[in-house]
Amino acid sequence: MEALYLLIPLSLILVAFAVWVFFGAAESGQFEDLDGPALRILHDDD
């Protein structure tokens, strides 16, 4: 039972950090163009 007193706050901190990283990436434009890199590899311009 004592382990829960440690694991629950640690898991909440980990989830808060993951949400912070996700929203930081979304604000910086990380997810703006999802199709561009996938289509760019098909066009081989040497």
ChimeraX commands (.cxc) that place a marker at each C-alpha (Angstrom):
marker #1 position 0.00,0.00,0.00 radius 0.5
marker #1 position 2.87,2.36,0.68 radius 0.5
marker #1 position 4.05,1.95,-2.90 radius 0.5
marker #1 position 0.86,3.58,-4.15 radius 0.5
marker #1 position 1.71,6.76,-2.26 radius 0.5
marker #1 position 4.82,7.00,-4.41 radius 0.5
marker #1 position 3.58,5.58,-7.73 radius 0.5
marker #1 position 0.39,7.62,-8.11 radius 0.5
marker #1 position 2.10,11.05,-7.83 radius 0.5
marker #1 position 4.93,9.86,-10.08 radius 0.5
marker #1 position 2.48,8.70,-12.72 radius 0.5
marker #1 position 0.60,11.99,-12.56 radius 0.5
marker #1 position 3.84,13.90,-13.00 radius 0.5
marker #1 position 4.77,11.69,-15.96 radius 0.5
marker #1 position 1.39,12.22,-17.64 radius 0.5
marker #1 position 1.59,15.98,-17.07 radius 0.5
marker #1 position 5.06,16.04,-18.63 radius 0.5
marker #1 position 3.86,14.03,-21.66 radius 0.5
marker #1 position 0.91,16.40,-22.19 radius 0.5
marker #1 position 3.25,19.40,-21.88 radius 0.5
marker #1 position 5.62,17.93,-24.48 radius 0.5
marker #1 position 2.74,17.14,-26.85 radius 0.5
marker #1 position 1.25,20.63,-26.69 radius 0.5
marker #1 position 4.70,22.17,-27.03 radius 0.5
marker #1 position 5.29,20.19,-30.21 radius 0.5
marker #1 position 1.85,21.08,-31.54 radius 0.5
marker #1 position 2.42,24.80,-30.94 radius 0.5
marker #1 position 5.82,24.77,-32.64 radius 0.5
marker #1 position 4.33,23.36,-35.85 radius 0.5
marker #1 position 5.63,19.82,-35.51 radius 0.5
marker #1 position 2.41,18.34,-36.94 radius 0.5
marker #1 position 1.70,20.90,-39.66 radius 0.5
marker #1 position 2.70,18.94,-42.77 radius 0.5
marker #1 position 2.29,15.21,-42.32 radius 0.5
marker #1 position 2.09,14.28,-46.02 radius 0.5
marker #1 position 5.00,16.36,-47.34 radius 0.5
marker #1 position 7.91,14.17,-46.17 radius 0.5
marker #1 position 6.12,10.98,-47.27 radius 0.5
marker #1 position 5.57,12.33,-50.79 radius 0.5
marker #1 position 8.99,14.01,-51.01 radius 0.5
marker #1 position 10.79,10.66,-50.94 radius 0.5
marker #1 position 8.88,9.55,-54.06 radius 0.5
marker #1 position 10.27,12.45,-56.12 radius 0.5
marker #1 position 13.90,11.60,-56.76 radius 0.5
marker #1 position 15.43,14.79,-58.14 radius 0.5
marker #1 position 19.13,14.15,-58.70 radius 0.5
marker link #1:1,2 radius 0.2
marker link #1:2,3 radius 0.2
marker link #1:3,4 radius 0.2
marker link #1:4,5 radius 0.2
marker link #1:5,6 radius 0.2
marker link #1:6,7 radius 0.2
marker link #1:7,8 radius 0.2
marker link #1:8,9 radius 0.2
marker link #1:9,10 radius 0.2
marker link #1:10,11 radius 0.2
marker link #1:11,12 radius 0.2
marker link #1:12,13 radius 0.2
marker link #1:13,14 radius 0.2
marker link #1:14,15 radius 0.2
marker link #1:15,16 radius 0.2
marker link #1:16,17 radius 0.2
marker link #1:17,18 radius 0.2
marker link #1:18,19 radius 0.2
marker link #1:19,20 radius 0.2
marker link #1:20,21 radius 0.2
marker link #1:21,22 radius 0.2
marker link #1:22,23 radius 0.2
marker link #1:23,24 radius 0.2
marker link #1:24,25 radius 0.2
marker link #1:25,26 radius 0.2
marker link #1:26,27 radius 0.2
marker link #1:27,28 radius 0.2
marker link #1:28,29 radius 0.2
marker link #1:29,30 radius 0.2
marker link #1:30,31 radius 0.2
marker link #1:31,32 radius 0.2
marker link #1:32,33 radius 0.2
marker link #1:33,34 radius 0.2
marker link #1:34,35 radius 0.2
marker link #1:35,36 radius 0.2
marker link #1:36,37 radius 0.2
marker link #1:37,38 radius 0.2
marker link #1:38,39 radius 0.2
marker link #1:39,40 radius 0.2
marker link #1:40,41 radius 0.2
marker link #1:41,42 radius 0.2
marker link #1:42,43 radius 0.2
marker link #1:43,44 radius 0.2
marker link #1:44,45 radius 0.2
marker link #1:45,46 radius 0.2
view
